[in-house]
């Protein structure tokens, strides 16, 4: 459940005034609250940027009429993956499973993206894949990740121009922790270049920053 945006008592008063009497100017709102226009400016800016109010030059403020949850959803649908993706952690197909495990721990990630020449996505290697090798009593120093990874096309990917909302929905629907952000090289041959990663941790950071009214 997403926590709604919390407003101050004064911001709630402003919304109530605009809801009942809008369109109304900032000066008129300030007069009703017995405050200066300068004092109200930060509150009006927050309410406008958050989507509660709409400001029109020489007219005043209108109440948009959306609930906080709807505004939150709208914000996520305006954000693009390209602006929030992180650096991908990749290994080559010939890398040993042992070396891949070392990379996982050093980079503190739950899975790696396995690439071919020119950074083309070949597969992903998860902790579960590594565990299968260990349980099978195979020598992790000798087994290449190409024999243990999950291969294309059985990989959920996301493109940079998709929205944060759609990316988050993929993570939930497919019950995965992360996805490679890809650039399509050849759609027919399913050749994709790995240009980033998008994770549940990314989503958590965005939610926290939106909830605290910070610029993400």
Buried (B, 14 or more C-beta within 10 A) or exposed (E): EEEEBEBEEEBEBBBEBBBEBBBBBBEBBBEEBEEEBEEBEEBBEBBBEBBBBBBEEEEBBBBBEBEBEEBBBEBBEEBBBBEBBBEBBBBBBEBBBBBBBEBBEEEEBBBBBBBBEEBBBBBBBBBEBBEEBEEEEBEBEEBBBBEBBBEBEEBBBBBBEBBBBBBBEBBEEEEBEBBBBBBEBEEEEBBBBBBBBBBBBBBEBBBEEBBEEEEE
